Amino acid sequence: MEILLISVVASFITTFILTPRAMQFLRGAGIVAVDLHKRSRPILPASGGICVSSGVLMGILLYSGLQTFFSSYLSTTQESSVRLLAATSSILIVTLTGLLDDLNVRERAVQTKDGRNVKIGFPQWIKPLLTLPGAIPLIVIRAGVTRMDLPFFGMVDFGVLYPLLIVPVGFVGAANMVNMIGGFNGLEAGMGILYTFSLGIYIWLAGEKEAAVLLLTACAALLAFLKYNWYPAKILPGDSLTYLLGSLVATGVILGNMERAGVLVMFPFIFEFFMKARSKFKASCIGKLRPDGRLDPPYGRKLYSWTHILMNLHCLKEIDVTICLILIQSFFAILPFILLF
């Protein structure tokens, strides 16, 4: 427990200290984006996921290092180190993929107040392919247990299909579903704090320490990042954060053998996936900004996102949408403790 706490604190401090410096670097490098829900359309540094991933990596590597040096007291096994290093590899791969998406932008005809254009990254159809390499380390170590308890079918042993099919599909699906909800200050980090904390504690109580360390260090890093990303944001998360969060959840759930808990906690994103599918994944979460700062639904009464539902129920401001979605996520975050524990 002491090593876990040290790792979590290290993750928080790393992200907290690194983020202001990363903001200067990202702005200087031209890695910026428009904050679309502000009348002034400010240009902010983007790709904040690199700050969070740095904190997570620091926490994981510190945990692994302390285990190695104190293994005679903690009964550390080689398998534990392999699992942690595989998770680290996945994090690095996905963070790089998200950063490339933030870098590979093209202009379109949406201008800010000062005449600069909004930028978008890779086409939607190619994004699942970009996150697939992140699953390779988990496939190589054959992470997880091949037996799964499925509704209506009972216990099913998938054998070699689990690492070769279910792991990559789950990994890619999680990374891209988390990427579907965003565009509001504090939203990605705020929801991420809840589901990483919920799954981390649940998995820790189940005795799967490596997976819990992964999620709890992510929670600490997100908490530090939220100081700079909360409304009004000083830095935007970018795809580097959403890809990272999805991959962290997938890796933690697979390593911890907690697929059912993962489905419950991440249900808001599963629901978002099916709503976006109705638009052939072309719909945006972004609202239409009014002069008074409130948001109108972008497609009228057509609902393709949680944000559209909230905007249709009441004319909300950006911060209101963020808080409502965080409250929705908090409900699903407690479900595993009620239904499964």
Residue frames as qw, qx, qy, qz and C-alpha x, y, z in Angstrom:
[[0.000, 0.884, 0.468, 0.000, 0.00, 0.00, 0.00],
 [0.323, -0.766, 0.090, 0.548, 2.85, 2.40, 0.83],
 [0.372, -0.132, 0.593, 0.702, 4.43, 1.90, -2.60],
 [0.179, 0.635, 0.676, 0.327, 1.07, 2.52, -4.27],
 [0.141, -0.925, -0.274, 0.223, 0.62, 5.80, -2.40],
 [0.380, -0.564, 0.329, 0.655, 4.16, 6.93, -3.29],
 [0.337, 0.155, 0.698, 0.612, 3.51, 6.14, -6.96],
 [0.072, 0.792, 0.589, 0.142, 0.18, 7.97, -6.98],
 [0.235, -0.880, -0.060, 0.409, 1.72, 11.07, -5.38],
 [0.404, -0.339, 0.505, 0.683, 4.63, 10.96, -7.85],
 [0.285, 0.453, 0.706, 0.463, 2.17, 10.79, -10.75],
 [0.045, -0.912, -0.403, 0.066, 0.26, 13.82, -9.45],
 [0.333, -0.770, 0.150, 0.524, 3.38, 15.91, -8.84],
 [0.453, -0.069, 0.605, 0.651, 4.88, 15.05, -12.23],
 [0.199, 0.622, 0.631, 0.418, 1.80, 16.15, -14.16],
 [0.187, -0.916, -0.298, 0.193, 1.22, 19.19, -11.96],
 [0.365, -0.667, 0.273, 0.590, 4.75, 20.49, -12.50],
 [0.425, 0.006, 0.670, 0.609, 5.08, 19.45, -16.14],
 [0.296, 0.705, 0.637, 0.103, 1.80, 20.86, -17.50],
 [0.032, 0.938, 0.055, -0.340, 2.65, 24.62, -17.30],
 [0.262, -0.557, 0.586, 0.527, 5.98, 23.97, -19.01],
 [0.398, 0.234, 0.823, 0.331, 4.32, 21.77, -21.62],
 [0.256, 0.844, 0.436, -0.180, 1.83, 24.56, -22.32],
 [0.031, -0.838, 0.280, 0.468, 4.67, 26.90, -23.26],
 [0.317, -0.270, 0.797, 0.439, 6.34, 24.26, -25.41],
 [0.393, 0.462, 0.786, 0.119, 3.14, 23.26, -27.23],
 [0.219, 0.906, 0.228, -0.280, 2.23, 26.86, -27.97],
 [0.114, -0.738, 0.470, 0.470, 5.73, 27.59, -29.24],
 [0.316, -0.105, 0.871, 0.361, 5.63, 24.47, -31.42],
 [0.389, 0.106, -0.370, -0.837, 2.29, 25.50, -32.93],
 [0.274, -0.242, -0.929, -0.054, 0.38, 22.57, -31.40],
 [0.193, 0.152, 0.371, -0.896, -2.71, 24.63, -30.65],
 [0.031, -0.454, -0.837, -0.303, -6.47, 24.45, -31.11],
 [0.224, -0.369, -0.088, -0.898, -9.47, 26.75, -30.88],
 [0.060, 0.237, 0.810, -0.533, -11.64, 26.73, -27.75],
 [0.057, -0.324, -0.663, -0.673, -14.90, 26.68, -29.69],
 [0.311, -0.687, -0.655, -0.045, -17.35, 27.38, -26.86],
 [0.300, -0.576, -0.194, 0.736, -15.97, 30.84, -26.09],
 [0.366, 0.887, 0.255, -0.118, -17.10, 33.98, -27.90],
 [0.044, -0.873, 0.392, 0.285, -13.50, 35.17, -28.21],
 [0.940, 0.327, -0.096, 0.036, -12.42, 31.83, -29.75],
 [0.287, -0.818, 0.494, 0.066, -9.10, 31.73, -27.84],
 [0.757, 0.424, -0.495, 0.040, -6.18, 29.74, -29.24],
 [0.657, -0.615, 0.388, -0.197, -4.96, 27.29, -26.59],
 [0.084, 0.469, -0.876, -0.075, -2.13, 24.75, -26.45],
 [0.896, -0.006, -0.099, -0.432, -3.48, 21.28, -27.22],
 [0.784, 0.215, -0.573, 0.107, -2.36, 17.65, -26.83],
 [0.374, -0.650, 0.440, -0.494, -2.43, 17.76, -23.04],
 [0.981, -0.111, -0.088, -0.129, -2.39, 13.97, -23.03],
 [0.674, 0.403, -0.447, 0.428, 1.40, 14.02, -23.05],
 [0.158, -0.552, 0.468, -0.672, 1.33, 15.66, -19.60],
 [0.828, -0.268, 0.209, -0.446, -0.97, 12.98, -18.20],
 [0.952, 0.194, -0.229, 0.061, 0.93, 10.12, -19.81],
 [0.371, 0.555, -0.528, 0.525, 4.18, 11.46, -18.34],
 [0.443, -0.461, 0.460, -0.616, 2.66, 11.37, -14.87],
 [0.955, -0.052, 0.060, -0.287, 1.28, 7.87, -15.37],
 [0.808, 0.389, -0.375, 0.235, 4.60, 6.58, -16.67],
 [0.070, 0.573, -0.565, 0.590, 6.45, 8.10, -13.72],
 [0.677, -0.339, 0.363, -0.544, 4.05, 6.43, -11.30],
 [0.983, 0.111, -0.064, -0.135, 4.22, 3.02, -12.97],
 [0.666, 0.480, -0.446, 0.357, 8.00, 3.01, -13.35],
 [0.146, -0.555, 0.548, -0.609, 8.48, 4.14, -9.75],
 [0.842, -0.216, 0.245, -0.429, 6.12, 1.41, -8.53],
 [0.946, 0.259, -0.191, 0.049, 7.94, -1.20, -10.60],
 [0.416, 0.585, -0.507, 0.477, 11.35, 0.03, -9.44],
 [0.392, -0.502, 0.503, -0.584, 10.41, 0.03, -5.76],
 [0.954, -0.064, 0.102, -0.273, 9.00, -3.48, -6.12],
 [0.809, 0.422, -0.354, 0.206, 12.23, -4.65, -7.70],
 [0.217, 0.554, -0.562, 0.575, 14.46, -3.24, -4.94],
 [0.417, -0.288, 0.593, -0.625, 12.19, -4.43, -2.13],
 [0.727, 0.069, -0.533, -0.428, 11.11, -7.70, -3.75],
 [0.397, 0.074, -0.859, 0.315, 12.47, -9.79, -0.87],
 [0.134, 0.130, 0.610, -0.770, 9.91, -8.10, 1.36],
 [0.539, 0.311, 0.094, -0.777, 7.02, -7.83, -1.07],
 [0.610, 0.103, 0.784, 0.059, 7.31, -11.20, -2.84],
 [0.433, 0.672, -0.167, -0.576, 7.44, -9.51, -6.22],
 [0.785, 0.128, 0.577, 0.183, 7.40, -11.86, -9.19],
 [0.250, -0.193, 0.535, 0.784, 8.90, -11.46, -12.63],
 [0.124, 0.534, 0.768, 0.331, 5.42, -11.78, -14.10],
 [0.102, -0.853, -0.378, 0.344, 4.34, -8.61, -12.28],
 [0.218, -0.594, 0.286, 0.720, 7.17, -6.60, -13.85],
 [0.221, 0.108, 0.764, 0.597, 6.39, -7.98, -17.30],
 [0.052, 0.718, 0.690, 0.072, 2.73, -6.94, -16.99],
 [0.148, -0.849, -0.150, 0.484, 3.66, -3.43, -15.88],
 [0.239, -0.423, 0.492, 0.723, 6.21, -2.98, -18.65],
 [0.199, 0.362, 0.798, 0.439, 3.70, -4.23, -21.22],
 [0.014, -0.852, -0.502, 0.147, 1.22, -1.65, -19.94],
 [0.235, -0.714, 0.151, 0.642, 3.93, 1.01, -20.17],
 [0.276, -0.063, 0.687, 0.670, 4.60, 0.05, -23.79],
 [0.120, 0.629, 0.733, 0.227, 0.90, 0.33, -24.64],
 [0.124, -0.872, -0.266, 0.391, 0.73, 3.78, -23.02],
 [0.266, -0.521, 0.380, 0.716, 3.72, 5.03, -25.00],
 [0.240, 0.187, 0.773, 0.557, 2.36, 3.70, -28.30],
 [0.037, 0.750, 0.653, 0.100, -1.10, 5.19, -27.83],
 [0.194, -0.819, -0.098, 0.530, 0.22, 8.54, -26.59],
 [0.263, -0.304, 0.537, 0.742, 2.40, 8.77, -29.68],
 [0.161, 0.433, 0.788, 0.408, -0.59, 7.93, -31.87],
 [0.066, -0.858, -0.481, 0.165, -2.68, 10.64, -30.23],
 [0.258, -0.682, 0.158, 0.666, 0.13, 13.16, -30.57],
 [0.255, -0.012, 0.682, 0.685, 0.45, 12.35, -34.28],
 [0.071, 0.671, 0.710, 0.201, -3.29, 12.91, -34.65],
 [0.161, -0.880, -0.228, 0.385, -2.96, 16.29, -32.95],
 [0.294, -0.503, 0.404, 0.705, -0.02, 17.16, -35.20],
 [0.190, 0.131, 0.771, 0.594, -1.54, 15.92, -38.45],
 [0.223, 0.644, 0.505, -0.530, -4.16, 18.62, -38.85],
 [0.256, 0.298, 0.538, 0.746, -5.71, 20.22, -41.86],
 [0.124, 0.193, 0.203, -0.952, -7.62, 23.45, -42.12],
 [0.066, 0.543, 0.794, 0.265, -11.33, 23.83, -42.71],
 [0.018, 0.500, 0.204, 0.841, -13.60, 26.84, -43.06],
 [0.500, -0.775, -0.386, -0.004, -14.24, 27.65, -39.41],
 [0.413, 0.503, -0.230, 0.724, -12.42, 30.80, -38.37],
 [0.436, -0.511, -0.490, 0.556, -11.62, 32.31, -35.02],
 [0.005, -0.940, -0.240, 0.241, -12.06, 35.98, -34.21],
 [0.211, -0.749, 0.383, 0.497, -8.49, 36.74, -35.31],
 [0.601, 0.607, -0.328, -0.404, -8.92, 34.91, -38.62],
 [0.022, -0.391, 0.920, 0.032, -7.17, 31.65, -37.74],
 [0.710, 0.004, -0.482, -0.513, -8.82, 28.40, -38.76],
 [0.802, -0.307, 0.409, -0.308, -10.12, 25.49, -36.72],
 [0.299, 0.481, -0.805, -0.175, -8.07, 22.35, -37.28],
 [0.916, -0.119, 0.202, -0.326, -9.09, 18.70, -37.34],
 [0.327, -0.522, 0.773, 0.155, -6.92, 15.59, -37.40],
 [0.049, -0.103, 0.933, 0.340, -7.08, 12.19, -39.06],
 [0.578, -0.131, -0.427, -0.682, -10.32, 11.02, -40.72],
 [0.688, -0.330, 0.386, -0.519, -12.61, 9.13, -38.33],
 [0.968, 0.140, -0.113, -0.176, -12.32, 5.83, -40.20],
 [0.655, 0.464, -0.501, 0.323, -8.55, 5.61, -39.82],
 [0.277, -0.661, 0.451, -0.532, -8.42, 6.26, -36.06],
 [0.919, -0.268, 0.208, -0.200, -9.20, 2.66, -34.98],
 [0.888, 0.340, -0.157, 0.268, -6.30, 1.44, -37.12],
 [0.229, 0.715, -0.388, 0.534, -3.95, 3.92, -35.46],
 [0.516, -0.568, 0.435, -0.471, -4.74, 2.65, -31.95],
 [0.978, 0.026, -0.161, -0.132, -4.43, -1.04, -32.84],
 [0.610, 0.425, -0.538, 0.397, -0.62, -1.22, -32.33],
 [0.261, -0.545, 0.474, -0.640, -1.16, -0.28, -28.68],
 [0.899, -0.206, 0.125, -0.366, -2.77, -3.68, -28.11],
 [0.754, 0.412, -0.505, 0.079, 0.30, -5.60, -29.32],
 [0.074, 0.451, -0.738, 0.496, 2.16, -5.62, -25.95],
 [0.641, -0.143, 0.471, -0.589, -0.95, -7.08, -24.28],
 [0.911, 0.275, -0.163, -0.262, -1.27, -9.70, -27.00],
 [0.505, 0.525, -0.651, 0.215, 2.39, -10.68, -26.66],
 [0.065, -0.298, 0.786, -0.538, 2.16, -11.35, -22.91],
 [0.412, -0.323, -0.810, -0.265, -1.28, -12.98, -23.33],
 [0.111, -0.124, 0.455, -0.875, -2.79, -10.61, -20.80],
 [0.648, -0.093, 0.054, -0.754, -6.01, -11.53, -19.06],
 [0.427, -0.036, 0.885, -0.183, -7.89, -14.78, -18.51],
 [0.165, 0.024, -0.740, -0.651, -9.44, -16.60, -21.46],
 [0.166, -0.464, -0.870, 0.019, -12.53, -17.66, -19.48],
 [0.153, -0.116, 0.057, -0.980, -15.34, -15.10, -19.36],
 [0.136, 0.419, 0.832, -0.338, -18.75, -15.25, -17.65],
 [0.102, -0.078, -0.416, -0.900, -21.19, -14.07, -20.32],
 [0.520, 0.168, 0.392, -0.740, -24.90, -13.30, -19.83],
 [0.834, 0.287, 0.005, -0.472, -27.16, -16.11, -21.16],
 [0.757, 0.427, -0.494, 0.002, -24.12, -18.26, -22.02],
 [0.843, -0.530, 0.044, 0.087, -22.43, -18.71, -18.66],
 [0.423, -0.681, 0.481, 0.355, -18.70, -19.39, -18.47],
 [0.809, 0.585, 0.043, 0.039, -17.05, -19.50, -21.91],
 [0.596, -0.498, 0.391, 0.494, -13.38, -20.29, -22.57],
 [0.522, 0.819, -0.051, -0.234, -12.23, -18.39, -25.66],
 [0.887, -0.035, 0.234, 0.396, -8.77, -19.96, -25.67],
 [0.510, -0.086, 0.266, 0.813, -6.37, -18.41, -28.17],
 [0.116, 0.694, 0.478, 0.525, -9.15, -16.17, -29.52],
 [0.372, -0.858, -0.278, 0.220, -9.02, -14.10, -26.33],
 [0.415, -0.585, 0.199, 0.668, -5.53, -12.59, -26.86],
 [0.334, 0.034, 0.607, 0.720, -5.76, -12.59, -30.66],
 [0.042, -0.540, -0.612, -0.577, -9.29, -11.21, -31.09],
 [0.369, -0.801, -0.470, -0.014, -10.99, -10.02, -27.91],
 [0.513, -0.539, -0.078, 0.664, -8.00, -8.11, -26.50],
 [0.262, -0.012, 0.326, 0.908, -7.31, -6.02, -29.65],
 [0.132, -0.589, -0.594, -0.532, -11.01, -5.41, -30.33],
 [0.452, -0.764, -0.425, 0.178, -11.60, -4.34, -26.72],
 [0.484, -0.392, 0.024, 0.782, -8.51, -2.16, -26.71],
 [0.149, 0.178, 0.436, 0.869, -9.34, -0.37, -29.96],
 [0.244, -0.664, -0.620, -0.340, -13.00, -0.05, -29.00],
 [0.465, -0.715, -0.351, 0.386, -12.25, 1.51, -25.62],
 [0.400, -0.255, 0.138, 0.870, -9.68, 3.95, -27.01],
 [0.029, 0.240, 0.493, 0.836, -12.03, 5.22, -29.70],
 [0.304, -0.696, -0.632, -0.153, -15.21, 5.30, -27.60],
 [0.414, -0.641, -0.252, 0.595, -13.58, 7.62, -25.07],
 [0.274, -0.110, 0.318, 0.901, -12.52, 9.79, -28.01],
 [0.006, -0.527, -0.683, -0.506, -16.18, 10.33, -28.95],
 [0.304, -0.873, -0.382, -0.005, -17.13, 12.55, -26.00],
 [0.545, -0.274, -0.053, 0.790, -15.24, 15.82, -25.68],
 [0.219, 0.543, 0.321, 0.744, -14.92, 19.43, -26.68],
 [0.386, -0.838, -0.180, -0.340, -15.92, 20.96, -23.32],
 [0.117, 0.642, -0.556, 0.515, -13.50, 22.37, -20.76],
 [0.331, -0.373, 0.711, -0.496, -12.78, 19.83, -18.03],
 [0.869, 0.050, -0.021, -0.492, -15.01, 17.13, -19.49],
 [0.812, 0.287, -0.507, 0.042, -12.50, 14.47, -20.53],
 [0.264, 0.347, -0.696, 0.570, -10.37, 14.88, -17.40],
 [0.478, -0.247, 0.388, -0.749, -13.36, 15.17, -15.06],
 [0.924, 0.030, -0.088, -0.370, -15.06, 12.01, -16.31],
 [0.700, 0.374, -0.576, 0.195, -11.68, 10.27, -16.49],
 [0.076, -0.423, 0.657, -0.619, -10.99, 10.92, -12.80],
 [0.727, -0.141, 0.306, -0.599, -14.23, 9.17, -11.88],
 [0.956, 0.165, -0.133, -0.204, -13.93, 6.04, -14.01],
 [0.564, 0.446, -0.613, 0.327, -10.22, 5.49, -13.37],
 [0.220, -0.394, 0.620, -0.642, -10.73, 5.91, -9.61],
 [0.828, -0.065, 0.183, -0.525, -13.77, 3.62, -9.57],
 [0.921, 0.265, -0.281, -0.037, -12.14, 0.84, -11.57],
 [0.353, 0.541, -0.624, 0.440, -8.81, 1.30, -9.78],
 [0.406, -0.353, 0.583, -0.609, -10.33, 0.87, -6.31],
 [0.909, 0.050, 0.079, -0.406, -12.56, -2.00, -7.45],
 [0.825, 0.385, -0.401, 0.102, -9.64, -3.87, -9.01],
 [0.113, 0.533, -0.654, 0.524, -7.37, -3.16, -6.03],
 [0.633, -0.260, 0.458, -0.568, -9.96, -4.64, -3.65],
 [0.957, 0.191, -0.046, -0.216, -10.09, -7.70, -5.92],
 [0.768, -0.448, 0.378, 0.258, -6.34, -8.16, -5.44],
 [0.735, 0.463, 0.246, 0.430, -5.11, -7.26, -8.94],
 [0.375, -0.740, -0.039, 0.557, -2.49, -4.73, -7.88],
 [0.396, -0.098, 0.450, 0.795, -0.73, -4.07, -11.20],
 [0.071, 0.576, 0.618, 0.530, -3.96, -3.11, -12.96],
 [0.300, -0.858, -0.393, 0.139, -5.02, -0.98, -9.99],
 [0.453, -0.507, 0.121, 0.724, -1.71, 0.91, -9.98],
 [0.285, 0.222, 0.553, 0.751, -2.18, 1.71, -13.66],
 [0.106, -0.717, -0.562, -0.397, -5.62, 3.22, -13.11],
 [0.435, -0.812, -0.290, 0.261, -4.96, 5.01, -9.83],
 [0.445, -0.334, 0.197, 0.808, -1.81, 6.72, -11.10],
 [0.136, 0.405, 0.556, 0.713, -3.89, 7.84, -14.09],
 [0.274, -0.816, -0.503, -0.080, -6.51, 9.24, -11.72],
 [0.477, -0.665, -0.079, 0.570, -3.85, 11.23, -9.86],
 [0.359, -0.052, 0.399, 0.842, -2.35, 12.59, -13.08],
 [0.007, -0.601, -0.604, -0.525, -5.81, 13.61, -14.32],
 [0.363, -0.818, -0.394, 0.211, -6.53, 15.39, -11.05],
 [0.417, -0.489, 0.133, 0.754, -3.37, 17.47, -11.52],
 [0.226, 0.178, 0.571, 0.769, -4.18, 18.13, -15.19],
 [0.069, -0.735, -0.656, -0.156, -7.72, 19.24, -14.33],
 [0.288, -0.691, -0.183, 0.637, -6.37, 22.34, -12.57],
 [0.117, -0.381, 0.395, 0.828, -5.26, 23.64, -15.96],
 [0.034, -0.180, -0.812, -0.555, -8.08, 22.13, -18.04],
 [0.007, -0.611, -0.730, 0.305, -11.06, 23.19, -15.92],
 [0.177, 0.784, 0.417, 0.424, -13.26, 26.03, -17.15],
 [0.624, 0.750, -0.122, -0.181, -11.92, 28.36, -18.43],
 [0.943, -0.047, 0.144, 0.295, -9.22, 26.03, -19.72],
 [0.107, -0.847, 0.400, 0.333, -5.60, 27.00, -20.17],
 [0.003, 0.368, -0.867, -0.337, -4.78, 23.82, -22.13],
 [0.822, 0.149, -0.085, -0.543, -6.89, 21.41, -24.21],
 [0.762, -0.277, 0.583, -0.042, -6.56, 17.62, -23.92],
 [0.358, 0.531, -0.625, -0.446, -6.44, 16.71, -27.60],
 [0.914, 0.086, -0.299, -0.258, -6.73, 13.18, -28.96],
 [0.424, 0.389, -0.731, 0.367, -3.54, 12.28, -27.13],
 [0.288, -0.213, 0.647, -0.673, -5.53, 12.30, -23.87],
 [0.800, 0.070, 0.119, -0.584, -8.71, 10.59, -25.05],
 [0.791, 0.310, -0.525, -0.058, -6.80, 7.78, -26.76],
 [0.207, 0.372, -0.757, 0.495, -4.65, 7.44, -23.65],
 [0.489, -0.166, 0.501, -0.695, -7.63, 7.22, -21.29],
 [0.884, 0.151, -0.109, -0.429, -9.40, 4.61, -23.40],
 [0.695, 0.353, -0.612, 0.134, -6.27, 2.50, -23.63],
 [0.039, -0.363, 0.703, -0.610, -5.65, 2.82, -19.87],
 [0.713, -0.072, 0.319, -0.620, -9.14, 1.56, -19.09],
 [0.892, 0.266, -0.289, -0.223, -8.82, -1.32, -21.57],
 [0.485, 0.420, -0.694, 0.326, -5.38, -2.30, -20.25],
 [0.244, -0.308, 0.638, -0.662, -6.48, -2.09, -16.62],
 [0.813, 0.017, 0.172, -0.556, -9.65, -4.10, -17.21],
 [0.845, 0.325, -0.418, -0.080, -7.82, -6.77, -19.22],
 [0.337, 0.401, -0.724, 0.448, -4.95, -7.13, -16.74],
 [0.304, -0.193, 0.611, -0.705, -7.40, -7.13, -13.83],
 [0.140, -0.204, -0.948, -0.202, -9.86, -9.55, -15.48],
 [0.114, 0.462, 0.570, -0.670, -12.72, -7.15, -14.71],
 [0.054, 0.189, 0.620, 0.759, -14.54, -6.92, -18.02],
 [0.194, -0.673, -0.699, -0.144, -18.01, -6.74, -16.48],
 [0.307, -0.719, -0.259, 0.567, -17.04, -3.88, -14.16],
 [0.250, -0.220, 0.363, 0.870, -15.46, -2.12, -17.12],
 [0.015, -0.427, -0.706, -0.565, -18.66, -2.35, -19.16],
 [0.262, -0.770, -0.566, 0.136, -20.75, -0.94, -16.31],
 [0.332, -0.640, -0.059, 0.691, -18.46, 1.99, -15.56],
 [0.151, -0.246, 0.468, 0.835, -17.91, 2.86, -19.22],
 [0.305, 0.549, 0.778, 0.029, -21.57, 2.56, -20.23],
 [0.171, 0.836, 0.137, -0.502, -21.90, 6.31, -21.00],
 [0.002, 0.568, -0.596, -0.567, -19.29, 5.85, -23.72],
 [0.247, 0.143, 0.933, 0.220, -20.92, 2.68, -25.04],
 [0.264, 0.731, 0.573, -0.260, -24.20, 4.58, -25.29],
 [0.080, 0.785, -0.202, -0.580, -22.39, 7.43, -27.04],
 [0.208, -0.241, 0.819, 0.477, -20.96, 4.96, -29.55],
 [0.257, 0.436, 0.853, 0.131, -24.42, 3.76, -30.60],
 [0.175, 0.852, 0.303, -0.390, -25.78, 7.30, -30.81],
 [0.018, -0.680, 0.445, 0.582, -22.86, 8.41, -32.97],
 [0.321, 0.011, 0.883, 0.343, -23.33, 5.30, -35.14],
 [0.352, 0.690, 0.611, -0.164, -26.76, 6.64, -36.11],
 [0.217, 0.912, -0.080, -0.338, -25.00, 9.56, -37.78],
 [0.882, 0.380, -0.060, 0.271, -22.39, 7.26, -39.36],
 [0.682, -0.416, -0.082, 0.596, -19.92, 8.83, -36.89],
 [0.349, 0.484, 0.211, 0.774, -20.18, 12.21, -38.57],
 [0.318, -0.866, -0.284, -0.262, -21.95, 14.08, -35.75],
 [0.343, 0.389, -0.433, 0.737, -20.08, 16.44, -33.45],
 [0.411, -0.523, -0.640, 0.385, -20.56, 17.02, -29.71],
 [0.215, -0.087, -0.081, 0.969, -19.98, 20.76, -30.14],
 [0.126, 0.730, 0.624, -0.248, -22.96, 23.07, -29.57],
 [0.274, 0.647, 0.276, 0.656, -23.95, 26.29, -31.32],
 [0.358, -0.271, -0.396, 0.801, -22.78, 29.21, -29.22],
 [0.011, -0.873, -0.455, -0.173, -25.28, 31.96, -28.44],
 [0.192, 0.702, -0.161, 0.667, -24.27, 35.58, -27.73],
 [0.551, -0.687, 0.191, -0.434, -25.15, 35.01, -24.03],
 [0.046, -0.524, 0.835, -0.163, -22.77, 32.04, -23.82],
 [0.736, 0.026, 0.578, -0.350, -25.46, 29.36, -23.81],
 [0.072, -0.254, 0.858, 0.441, -25.42, 26.47, -26.26],
 [0.764, 0.268, 0.041, -0.585, -28.04, 25.35, -28.76],
 [0.781, -0.034, 0.615, 0.101, -28.06, 21.72, -29.99],
 [0.077, -0.446, 0.559, 0.694, -26.19, 21.54, -33.32],
 [0.092, -0.081, -0.862, -0.491, -28.74, 19.27, -35.03],
 [0.525, -0.286, -0.163, -0.785, -31.98, 20.54, -33.56],
 [0.796, -0.282, 0.271, -0.462, -34.07, 17.70, -32.11],
 [0.888, 0.263, -0.376, 0.033, -31.85, 15.02, -33.62],
 [0.586, -0.710, 0.375, -0.108, -29.84, 13.33, -30.89],
 [0.832, 0.400, -0.354, 0.154, -26.43, 11.91, -31.71],
 [0.436, 0.294, -0.572, 0.629, -24.64, 12.52, -28.41],
 [0.403, -0.539, -0.603, 0.429, -25.10, 12.93, -24.67],
 [0.170, -0.253, -0.065, 0.950, -24.35, 16.61, -25.22],
 [0.221, -0.224, -0.524, -0.791, -27.26, 16.90, -27.66],
 [0.446, -0.526, -0.724, -0.031, -29.62, 15.39, -25.09],
 [0.371, -0.486, -0.397, 0.684, -28.52, 17.87, -22.43],
 [0.054, -0.116, 0.184, 0.975, -28.75, 20.84, -24.80],
 [0.315, -0.342, -0.640, -0.612, -32.28, 19.82, -25.83],
 [0.442, -0.542, -0.683, 0.210, -33.42, 19.38, -22.24],
 [0.237, -0.903, -0.184, 0.306, -32.27, 22.87, -21.27],
 [0.483, 0.796, -0.104, 0.349, -30.27, 25.66, -22.80],
 [0.771, -0.557, -0.009, 0.309, -26.99, 25.20, -20.94],
 [0.104, 0.903, -0.412, -0.055, -23.62, 26.87, -20.82],
 [0.628, 0.444, -0.634, 0.089, -20.41, 24.96, -21.45],
 [0.025, -0.355, 0.773, -0.525, -19.63, 24.47, -17.77],
 [0.705, -0.042, 0.345, -0.618, -23.17, 23.15, -17.17],
 [0.871, 0.301, -0.316, -0.226, -22.77, 20.46, -19.83],
 [0.403, 0.440, -0.735, 0.320, -19.48, 19.40, -18.27],
 [0.295, -0.253, 0.669, -0.634, -20.95, 19.14, -14.76],
 [0.826, 0.086, 0.108, -0.546, -24.02, 17.22, -15.97],
 [0.820, 0.340, -0.457, -0.060, -21.90, 14.63, -17.76],
 [0.185, 0.401, -0.762, 0.474, -19.59, 14.28, -14.75],
 [0.553, -0.142, 0.499, -0.652, -22.67, 13.60, -12.59],
 [0.896, 0.219, -0.146, -0.357, -23.89, 10.99, -15.08],
 [0.612, 0.416, -0.645, 0.188, -20.47, 9.33, -15.02],
 [0.151, -0.383, 0.692, -0.593, -20.44, 9.36, -11.21],
 [0.813, -0.043, 0.216, -0.538, -23.64, 7.28, -11.18],
 [0.916, 0.288, -0.270, -0.074, -22.13, 4.59, -13.38],
 [0.300, 0.574, -0.658, 0.384, -18.86, 4.73, -11.44],
 [0.395, -0.328, 0.658, -0.551, -20.55, 3.37, -8.30],
 [0.859, 0.082, -0.151, -0.481, -22.52, 0.59, -10.04],
 [0.657, 0.263, -0.699, 0.101, -19.80, -2.12, -9.83],
 [0.031, 0.222, -0.734, 0.641, -19.69, -1.74, -6.04],
 [0.601, 0.013, 0.313, -0.735, -23.48, -2.14, -5.87],
 [0.863, 0.255, -0.115, -0.421, -24.10, -4.85, -8.47],
 [0.799, 0.372, -0.466, 0.076, -20.89, -6.89, -8.61],
 [0.098, 0.568, -0.666, 0.474, -18.86, -6.51, -5.42]]
